[in-house]
Amino acid sequence: MTPRERFLKALHLKKVDRPPVTSPNQTATIEQMDKLGIYFPDAYRDARKMAKLAAAAWEQVGLEGIGVPFCQTVEAEIFGLEVKWGKRKTDIPEAPFKGYSTPEGVEVPENFLERGRIPVVLEAIEILKEEYGDEVPIMGHVIGPFSLAAHLANMEKILKMSIKNPVIVKEFTNLGLEAIAEYANAMLEHGADAIVIENMFASVDIMGVKGYVNFAQPFDRELIRKIKGPTILHICGDGTKIIDKMIETGATCLSIDSKTDARHAVEVSRGKASIMGNIDTVYALAFGTPEEVIAETKRAIEAGIDIIAPGCAISPLTPNRNLRAMVETVKSLGS
Ligand SMILES: [Zn+2]
């Protein structure tokens, strides 16, 4: 069985010899960049460099999946956000934006797929499909509609508006939905096997359960309905109390953070969605020892996680040896 076949089976809750081990979010690290001589921000703007750095996840540490892009600013930039590229060559770009004050002030861009860095991402997916597509699953990362709204309107203002003027928040969230769906479907047409919807600002830690249910979940559901392929819904933070709501979106797979109760997630989702995650990215992967990563990985396997993966984006500070410890533990103990 190739890693791609195993991944697609596990994603759809079909029987596999062992769980796949992959990452639904960004995988690039300083160590990988140093080995390749490819750095940010070049890897954000050059398709070949983007593909090569993303493939380091498979080539250097054996993660069974390759995903692009590395950031969540591609869509927001096209909607008018100024992206601030980091000073150091390993910095992740930021979008220090005051925010549009009303949804009416936002112009929805035409010809979305031809704008900004989207052509670069689509070309990178084509390159990856060509070079690795028979063996390794390729993932396309898009931003969740609520997180795009948080970029467009500014997160602090969104939080205030969610109490004072909830209708406006929903209007902001609805703005990018069609464009994100179009982008996701283009990724599938260019060779992606699955779409990861990264909805970091929809975290219960920020919005609470009610906030997720009112302002993010209906739009996640609508987006997933429009995407013509398998979907992985990633919500940051402790998702324990929203697993049932995440399932209702119709996502093929739920990507859960390390704070989420893995056993509960697996139990609630059986027959409805697969579960991916929930290895701690900070204390274990970035700053832990390989022994701590092994213990953390064993815990996730024993909890019944379908696809073992970091619970969120991999920190650029993560050493390859820790990622390899996660991969090797799944390979030796997963069956
Ligand atoms: Zn996350």
Residues whose N, C-alpha, C, O or C-beta is under 5 A from the ligand:
A	BS01	ZN	I235 C236 G311 C312 A313
